[in-house]
Amino acid sequence: MPLFSHPTVSIFAPFSLRGVAAVVCATATLAVMTSAQLSAQETPNAKLPEVELDTSEGKIVIELNAEKAPKTVANFLDYVKSGHFNGTIFHRVIPDFMIQGGGLDDKMKEKKTKPPIINEAGNGLLNKKYSVAMARTNDPNSATSQFFINTKDNVFLNRSGRNAGYAVFGRVVKGLGIVDSISATKTTSRESGDVPGMRMQDVPVKPITIKSAKVIN
């Protein structure tokens, strides 16, 4: 079952007045362009698909970045359209870190998945608060259906140096309060439905179920 592998935390020379005026003008123009670019990055893109997760705690809408993570988004949408996520739970919740789901049912049994996909962690999307990324094993290219929502900026999960990173493919655009509520839920340990005797940690005491998942845009 996909788990996280935590890496060890892993001027201008003097100008004439005319020159100064030109630099000031150019700098101001650059500042306006940079501000516009940042604004564009934070504004939902109507062309990007959105998926609604109707959970037992409320609805969460995820915007999928098919431009920067095409293979990961295609994989996620396949699972959505096949009904794979319906009835699965958020089986791993760690406050001030992330909430993970998409692979186990309420009996703690892992659902059958398709073959794993390539890790698209080097796409420029970062593991920041409310971003959505793929869970995996120590093998960078082992992600299947399980995903997680970051509940804080997790810089150490980004690709860097020898760290393969965790592929971000979307972000929560509606239901932020629902994510916060799930993150604050009480957890315990439960026995795996697949491996008798194996205890799984950080499992919500009260099951948090994804009742349905559907594409809405």
Buried (B, 14 or more C-beta within 10 A) or exposed (E): BBEBBEBEEEEEEEEEEEEEEEEEEEEEEEEEEEEEEEEEEEEEEEEBBBBBBBBEBBBBBBBBBBEBBBBBBEBBBEBBEEEBBBBBBBBBBBBEBBBBBBBBBEEBEBBEBEEBBEBBBEBEBBBBBBBBBBBBBEEBEBBBBBBBBBBBBBEBBBBBEEBBBBBBBBBBBBBBEBBEBBBEBEBEEBBBBEEEEEEBEBBBEEBBBBEBBBEEE
